[in-house]
């Protein structure tokens, strides 16, 4: 399995790996779904958009060339918004003049979108943490979680888990290093 997200994209592009696709879907399907829901679609229609976007990505990701100067998220969101617009066009093929522009305005991304930068990062980081949890033993994960996610002092965590304080700091460091590795290139 490839550990970093740049490698994940590379693995999809070059090898079309099933495990890479699974990991990609686990990270990004919830985000695509939320983008679609944020544009007014109900749960069923948003799920259809997710499938449509993923089908598009089956074709597009193998030819996708990662460029660190451009945001992967923007590219993915553009595909999602285009598929959402296509959905609205199919649903309303005989729109009156002006209706199409109104639908387009509703779809176009702006700063008021459901997923602004911090929210996007939160969703992707939380999904990545869910995927990474199984890579660490329980004590390491608990020490990390309590210190980072619950904002507890290392000494308190060490006492509660009956670990040396240094082990708590090491647990935090190991999990965060692995998280940075997993998300490299995708939180650009």
C-alpha positions, 0 to 999 in steps of 0.5 A, a space after each residue: 500500500 502506498 502511504 502518502 496521498 501523492 503516492 495514492 494519486 500516482 498509484 491510481 494514475 499508473 496502476 489503477 490499484 483497487 486498494 488505492 481506489 478504496 482509500 481515495 473513495 474513503 477519503 473523498 466520497 463524503 466530501 463530494 457528498 457534502 458539496 452536492 448536498 450544499 448545492 441543494 440536492 437531497 440525500 438520494 440525488 447527492 449520492 447519485 452525484 457522488 457516483 457520477 463524480 467517481 465514475 468521471 474520476 475513473 476516467 480522469 484520475 489516470 490522466 491527472 498529473 499532480 501539480 503542487 502549484 494547483 489545488 487538487 481540491 479545486 479540481 475535484 470540486 470543479 468536477 463535482 460542481 459540473 456534475 451537479 450542474 449537469 444534474 440540474 440541466 437533466 432535471 430541468 431541460 426546458 428551463 425558462 430564460 433566466 432560470 438556467 442562469 439562476 441555477 448556474 449561480 446556485 452551483 458556482 462556488 463562492 466563499 459562502 460554500 459549505 466547505 470553506 478551507 477549514 471545513 475541507 481540511 477538517 473533513 479530510 483530516 478526520 477521514 484520514 485519522 479514521 483510516 490511520 487508527 488501525 496502524 497504531 496500537 491502542 496505547 499510542 492512539 489513545 495518547 495521541 487522541 487525548 493530547 491532540 484531539 481532547 487538548 489534554 496536557 501530556 502529564 495528565 495523559 501519561 498519568 491516566 494511561 500509566 505511561 511515561 510522559 516521553 511516550 505520550 509525546 512520542 505517540 503524538 509525534 508518530 501519529 502526526 507524522 503519519 498523518 502529514 505523510 498521508 495527506 501530503 499534497 491533498 491539503 494544498 
